[in-house]
Each structure stands twice: as structure tokens, then as C-alpha cells.
Amino acid sequence: MLTRRPPRAPGWLPARRTLFFAFVLLTALILRVTDVNPAVAQSQSIVAWRVDESPDLDPDAPIWDEIQRMSVPLTSQQVTVPAGGGTVPSVRVSAAHHDRILYLNVEWTDNTLNEASGAPEEFTDAAAIQIPAEHGSSVPAVCMGQADGAVNIWQWRADRQKGLDQLGKGADFVDVYPSTDELFFPAQSAGNALATPGADVVQNLVASGFGTLEPASVGVVAGQGRFSDSQWRVVFARPFPAPDEFQPTFEEGLEFDVAFAVWDGHRGDRDGQKSVSSFVRLKVSDTTAGSFTAAGSEGGSSGWLILLSAGLVAFVAYAVVVLVIPKRERPEEESA
């Protein structure tokens, strides 16, 4: 004798659909209110903690051991020529502020040291940070900004740090003009930072789209890099107040977007051929480093808590729909 399970009660499907849509709306509401984005890259948040003493420009200052590094994924630049790069998979970023100066420590793995660019086949290691010129709810294009959304770019280069007077040492040639007149130094006379001895290690640049990159009118960004054990660590520093147009202001409690780029000179990276990130969030905290929880970042654990709570709600909803409602509304099985 066969046992046939009768159709479910008429109210079962509407109830299941109602609970499903209620769960989706609840999840969307939680993500909206807490500003948690399911996309991993967009949910990342770097926190610049207040510190009691300045790290100066020392990439290995002890204070950096107290601050969690956030890993930011990189990819190749494929928007404009020359495309390519992508050989550096990620950077590790930590941030701090002291006496109204913002410090960012950017670290990445590089198996070769490249700090010379004195020949056509030589390219230097470099790193850059990009920040929208104005803080807002929307962000400009990540590659050099756009007409209605300028960006401020800080670029550190290993060859600039080594210094022009050191690049030719050890070579079997002499690259010195017999005169000091500006006529013999056109690049330096035109203000080319790469041809100017004693220029800042970090170039402070502004852009509002491809082909618009130019030096900022005021350069107040400092930097220092150190290469050790196949690792580059570079510290960028800039005071909070905006020095001029197209350069953002920083304040405690402020959140803004930031993106990163790295050039691997050994791989021939230069210009647009580089490893780049998407924009991530950076918060200038009013909390002192060392007083935060083991989570390592403000709101870092709350995001996981929310996701776990959403998972619990999903499980309960599933149990109610699949187990409780069918048992209440299912008619007794009939024998045939």
C-alpha cells in the first residue's frame, strides 16, 4: 500500500514568501543603517589612531607595532595606456596622527631594490596615495579623478629619495655640464622636480582627469622609505589643514576615501603601468592607540556581529518556514 503526501495547505506558500521578503528587507535595512557593504573591498576601513608621540618619518618607529595593519588588495591598471602592472598583490597600511599631522605607513613585498632611473632601461620603485580633493558621499574616478571631482596624489619615489647626486656614482662616465647657466639645465629651469637637486622626496600632485596631472601649488607632504628583508615601508606625512585648493582637510572624527598605487621598477612599472587599489575608507580617530579593543579597528567587530546576527535571523526564518508552518497547516496524510 502506497502512502501519498497531499498538497500543502493553501496558506503555506504566501507565508513563506512573506517571511522571505521580510528577511531580505530586514537585512537591507541593517546594512543601510550601519553602512556595511557586502563587497569586501568597499567594507575595508583604515583607522588613523591618535598617538602620544610622533613617529616622525621613521617607517620602523615603535608606535607602528601597536597599530594594526590593514591589507588592501591591488590589481593591474587597465584603464589607460600604458596599462599593466598588477605584480604587487597588496599593500599593508597603518595610520596615525599626532599634533595635527596625519601619518600613513604603507608596506609591500618587493624582492628587488630599484632606486635608480638614470638609463632608459632602469625604472624605480615607487608608491602613491590618492585622496579626493573634497570629502563627500560620492567619490571621483579612481584613476586621476574627473572634471567635477579632483584628487590629490602623494607620490614617493625611491630614486628621488636616493638623490640626484647619488644616481651616477660608480658609473664609468661623467654627466656634468661645463657651465652652471640655466641654458644648460632646461628641465631644472622649467621646474621639473625630477631634475631639481634637493627637491622634496614626495611629489604633491593634483589632477581632475587623465592628462591634467600637475604639481600642487604648495607642497607640504613629507615622506621616507626604507627597504629591508624584501619589504618596502614608506611613511607619508601631512599636516591637517588644507594647504591650498584641491588638497583635503583632515580632522578628528572625519572619514574619507583613499586609494593606493605601487610601481615595481624591476618589472618595468612606470607611468600608468602599476598596481592600484580601489578606494577604501580611512577614519581619523579621536581615540589613542593602545586603548582600543583587540578587534584592531573601530567598527571592525560590529560588521561581523551584524553579519552573524543576519545569519541567525536567516536560520530562524528558515526554521519557521520549513518546519513550523508546514506542520501547523499540513493536513493528515491519507492512505491510498
C-alpha positions as CSV (number, residue, x, y, z in Angstrom):
1,M,0.0,0.0,0.0
2,L,1.4,3.4,-1.0
3,T,1.3,6.5,1.1
4,R,0.7,9.7,-0.8
5,R,1.6,13.1,0.7
6,P,-1.2,15.5,0.0
7,P,-0.6,19.0,-1.3
8,R,0.5,21.7,1.2
9,A,-2.2,23.9,2.7
10,P,-3.1,27.0,0.5
11,G,-1.6,29.4,3.1
12,W,1.8,27.8,3.1
13,L,3.4,29.5,0.1
14,P,2.1,33.0,0.8
15,A,3.5,32.7,4.4
16,R,6.9,31.5,3.1
17,R,7.1,34.3,0.6
18,T,6.2,36.9,3.2
19,L,8.9,35.7,5.6
20,F,11.5,35.6,2.8
21,F,10.8,39.2,1.7
22,A,10.7,40.3,5.3
23,F,14.1,38.8,5.9
24,V,15.6,40.5,2.7
25,L,14.2,43.9,3.7
26,L,15.5,43.5,7.3
27,T,19.0,42.6,6.0
28,A,19.0,45.5,3.6
29,L,17.9,47.9,6.4
30,I,20.7,46.7,8.7
31,L,23.3,47.1,6.0
32,R,22.0,50.6,5.2
33,V,21.8,51.9,8.8
34,T,25.3,50.5,9.7
35,D,26.9,51.5,6.4
36,V,28.3,47.9,6.0
37,N,28.9,47.0,2.3
38,P,28.9,43.3,1.5
39,A,31.6,43.9,-1.1
40,V,34.9,43.2,0.8
41,A,37.0,45.9,-0.8
42,Q,34.4,48.6,0.0
43,S,33.9,47.4,3.5
44,Q,37.5,47.9,4.5
45,S,38.3,50.7,6.9
46,I,41.7,52.0,8.0
47,V,41.8,53.9,11.3
48,A,44.3,56.7,12.0
49,W,44.8,56.4,15.7
50,R,45.9,59.3,17.9
51,V,49.4,58.7,19.3
52,D,51.2,60.3,22.2
53,E,54.5,60.7,20.4
54,S,55.3,61.5,16.8
55,P,56.5,58.6,14.7
56,D,58.3,61.3,12.5
57,L,59.1,59.7,9.2
58,D,60.6,56.5,10.6
59,P,58.9,53.5,9.0
60,D,60.1,51.3,11.8
61,A,59.1,53.6,14.7
62,P,57.9,51.5,17.8
63,I,54.4,53.1,17.6
64,W,53.7,51.2,14.3
65,D,53.9,47.9,16.2
66,E,50.9,49.0,18.3
67,I,48.7,49.7,15.3
68,Q,47.0,47.0,13.2
69,R,47.9,47.0,9.5
70,M,45.0,46.7,7.0
71,S,45.7,44.7,3.9
72,V,44.4,46.4,0.8
73,P,44.3,44.4,-2.4
74,L,45.9,45.7,-5.6
75,T,45.3,44.9,-9.3
76,S,46.7,46.0,-12.6
77,Q,45.8,49.3,-14.1
78,Q,43.8,48.6,-17.3
79,V,42.1,52.0,-17.9
80,T,44.6,53.9,-19.9
81,V,47.9,53.4,-21.8
82,P,50.4,52.2,-20.6
83,A,48.2,49.5,-19.0
84,G,49.6,46.7,-16.9
85,G,51.2,46.2,-13.6
86,G,49.5,44.1,-11.0
87,T,52.6,42.3,-9.9
88,V,52.2,43.6,-6.3
89,P,49.1,41.8,-4.9
90,S,48.5,44.0,-1.9
91,V,49.8,46.7,0.4
92,R,49.5,46.8,4.2
93,V,48.6,50.1,5.6
94,S,48.5,51.6,9.1
95,A,47.8,55.2,10.1
96,A,48.2,57.5,13.0
97,H,48.1,61.2,13.9
98,H,50.0,63.4,16.3
99,D,49.9,67.1,16.9
100,R,47.5,67.5,13.9
101,I,49.8,65.7,11.5
102,L,48.5,62.6,9.6
103,Y,50.9,59.7,9.1
104,L,50.3,56.8,6.8
105,N,52.7,53.8,6.8
106,V,52.5,51.8,3.5
107,E,54.2,48.4,3.3
108,W,54.6,45.9,0.5
109,T,56.7,43.0,-0.6
110,D,59.4,43.5,-3.2
111,N,62.2,41.1,-3.9
112,T,64.4,43.6,-5.6
113,L,65.6,47.1,-4.7
114,N,65.3,49.5,-7.6
115,E,66.2,53.1,-6.8
116,A,67.9,54.3,-10.0
117,S,66.4,55.7,-13.2
118,G,69.4,57.1,-14.9
119,A,69.2,54.9,-18.0
120,P,66.3,54.1,-20.4
121,E,66.1,50.6,-19.2
122,E,66.0,51.5,-15.5
123,F,62.8,52.1,-13.5
124,T,62.4,53.0,-9.9
125,D,60.3,51.6,-7.1
126,A,57.6,54.0,-6.1
127,A,54.3,54.3,-4.2
128,A,51.4,56.8,-4.1
129,I,48.4,57.7,-2.1
130,Q,45.3,59.3,-3.8
131,I,42.6,61.2,-1.8
132,P,39.6,63.1,-3.2
133,A,40.2,66.9,-3.0
134,E,36.8,67.3,-1.3
135,H,35.1,64.9,1.1
136,G,31.7,63.8,0.1
137,S,29.2,61.0,-0.3
138,S,30.4,60.1,-3.8
139,V,34.0,59.5,-4.9
140,P,35.7,60.5,-8.2
141,A,37.1,58.1,-10.7
142,V,39.9,56.2,-9.0
143,C,42.3,56.9,-11.9
144,M,43.3,60.6,-11.7
145,G,39.8,61.8,-10.8
146,Q,37.4,63.6,-13.2
147,A,36.4,67.1,-14.3
148,D,33.9,67.6,-11.4
149,G,36.0,65.5,-8.9
150,A,39.6,66.5,-8.4
151,V,42.1,64.3,-6.5
152,N,45.2,65.0,-4.5
153,I,48.1,62.5,-5.1
154,W,51.2,62.0,-3.0
155,Q,53.9,60.1,-4.8
156,W,57.1,58.8,-3.2
157,R,59.9,57.5,-5.5
158,A,63.0,55.6,-4.4
159,D,65.2,57.4,-6.9
160,R,64.1,60.8,-5.5
161,Q,64.9,59.7,-2.0
162,K,68.4,58.4,-3.0
163,G,69.1,61.8,-4.5
164,L,70.3,63.0,-7.9
165,D,73.9,63.4,-6.6
166,Q,74.0,59.6,-5.9
167,L,72.4,58.2,-9.0
168,G,75.5,58.3,-11.2
169,K,78.1,57.2,-8.7
170,G,80.1,54.2,-9.7
171,A,79.3,54.6,-13.4
172,D,82.1,54.8,-16.0
173,F,81.0,58.2,-17.3
174,V,80.8,61.8,-16.2
175,D,77.4,63.5,-16.6
176,V,78.3,67.1,-15.7
177,Y,77.8,70.2,-17.8
178,P,80.8,72.6,-18.0
179,S,78.5,75.5,-17.1
180,T,76.1,76.3,-14.4
181,D,74.0,78.6,-16.5
182,E,70.3,77.8,-16.7
183,L,70.6,77.4,-20.5
184,F,72.4,74.1,-19.9
185,F,69.7,72.8,-17.5
186,P,66.4,73.2,-19.3
187,A,64.4,70.7,-17.2
188,Q,65.6,72.2,-14.0
189,S,65.0,75.7,-15.3
190,A,61.4,74.7,-16.2
191,G,60.8,73.5,-12.6
192,N,60.9,69.7,-13.3
193,A,61.0,68.2,-9.9
194,L,63.0,65.2,-11.0
195,A,65.7,67.4,-12.3
196,T,65.9,69.6,-9.2
197,P,68.5,68.7,-6.6
198,G,67.2,68.9,-3.1
199,A,63.6,68.6,-4.1
200,D,61.0,67.0,-1.8
201,V,61.1,63.2,-1.7
202,V,57.3,63.1,-2.1
203,Q,55.7,64.9,-5.0
204,N,52.4,66.6,-4.1
205,L,50.2,66.5,-7.2
206,V,46.6,67.3,-8.2
207,A,44.5,66.0,-11.1
208,S,41.0,66.2,-12.4
209,G,41.2,63.5,-15.1
210,F,43.7,62.0,-17.5
211,G,46.2,64.4,-18.9
212,T,45.7,67.0,-16.1
213,L,48.2,65.8,-13.5
214,E,50.4,68.7,-12.3
215,P,52.3,69.7,-9.2
216,A,50.2,71.3,-6.4
217,S,50.9,75.0,-5.8
218,V,52.1,74.2,-2.3
219,G,54.0,71.1,-1.5
220,V,53.8,70.2,2.2
221,V,53.8,66.4,2.1
222,A,56.8,64.6,3.5
223,G,57.9,61.0,3.2
224,Q,60.6,58.5,3.9
225,G,61.0,54.9,2.7
226,R,63.1,52.0,4.0
227,F,63.9,48.8,2.2
228,S,64.8,45.7,4.3
229,D,64.2,41.9,4.0
230,S,62.4,42.2,0.7
231,Q,60.0,44.8,2.1
232,W,59.4,48.4,1.4
233,R,57.9,50.5,4.2
234,V,57.1,54.1,3.3
235,V,55.7,56.8,5.7
236,F,53.8,59.7,4.3
237,A,53.0,62.7,6.5
238,R,51.0,65.9,6.1
239,P,49.5,68.5,8.5
240,F,45.7,68.5,9.0
241,P,44.9,72.0,7.5
242,A,44.5,72.1,3.7
243,P,47.5,74.0,2.3
244,D,45.7,75.1,-0.9
245,E,43.0,74.3,-3.4
246,F,42.4,70.6,-4.4
247,Q,44.0,69.4,-1.2
248,P,41.8,68.0,1.5
249,T,41.4,69.0,5.1
250,F,41.8,66.4,7.9
251,E,40.1,66.5,11.3
252,E,39.5,64.1,14.2
253,G,36.2,62.2,13.6
254,L,36.5,62.7,9.8
255,E,36.1,59.8,7.4
256,F,37.3,60.0,3.8
257,D,38.3,57.8,0.9
258,V,41.8,56.8,0.0
259,A,43.5,54.7,-2.7
260,F,47.0,53.3,-3.2
261,A,49.3,52.5,-6.0
262,V,52.7,50.8,-6.2
263,W,55.3,50.6,-9.0
264,D,57.8,47.7,-9.2
265,G,60.8,49.0,-11.0
266,H,62.2,45.5,-11.6
267,R,59.1,44.7,-13.6
268,G,59.3,47.8,-15.7
269,D,56.5,49.6,-14.0
270,R,56.2,53.3,-14.9
271,D,53.5,55.9,-15.5
272,G,50.2,54.1,-15.8
273,Q,51.8,50.6,-15.6
274,K,51.3,50.0,-11.9
275,S,49.4,48.0,-9.2
276,V,46.4,50.0,-7.9
277,S,43.7,49.6,-5.4
278,S,40.1,50.8,-5.3
279,F,39.0,53.5,-2.8
280,V,38.8,52.4,0.8
281,R,37.7,54.3,3.9
282,L,40.0,56.0,6.3
283,K,38.8,57.4,9.6
284,V,40.8,59.9,11.7
285,S,40.0,58.7,15.2
286,D,39.9,60.7,18.4
287,T,40.9,57.5,20.3
288,T,44.5,57.0,21.5
289,A,46.3,53.9,20.1
290,G,46.5,51.2,22.7
291,S,43.1,51.9,24.2
292,F,41.1,50.2,21.5
293,T,39.9,46.6,21.6
294,A,41.6,43.6,20.1
295,A,39.4,44.0,17.0
296,G,42.0,46.5,15.9
297,S,39.7,49.0,14.2
298,E,36.7,51.0,15.2
299,G,33.6,49.2,14.0
300,G,35.7,46.3,12.8
301,S,33.9,43.8,15.0
302,S,30.5,45.4,14.7
303,G,30.4,44.5,11.0
304,W,31.0,40.8,11.8
305,L,28.4,41.0,14.6
306,I,25.8,42.3,12.2
307,L,26.6,39.6,9.6
308,L,26.3,36.9,12.3
309,S,23.0,38.4,13.5
310,A,21.7,38.4,9.9
311,G,22.7,34.8,9.6
312,L,20.8,34.0,12.8
313,V,17.7,35.7,11.5
314,A,18.0,33.8,8.3
315,F,18.2,30.5,10.2
316,V,15.2,31.3,12.4
317,A,13.2,32.4,9.4
318,Y,14.1,29.2,7.5
319,A,13.2,27.1,10.5
320,V,9.8,28.8,10.9
321,V,9.0,28.4,7.2
322,V,10.2,24.9,6.7
323,L,9.5,23.3,10.0
324,V,6.8,25.2,11.9
325,I,4.3,26.4,9.2
326,P,4.1,23.1,7.3
327,K,3.4,21.1,10.5
328,R,0.6,23.5,11.5
329,E,-1.1,23.7,8.2
330,R,-0.3,20.3,6.7
331,P,-3.5,18.0,6.7
332,E,-3.2,14.5,7.9
333,E,-1.7,12.1,5.3
334,E,-4.2,9.9,3.6
335,S,-3.7,6.3,2.6
336,A,-4.5,5.1,-0.8
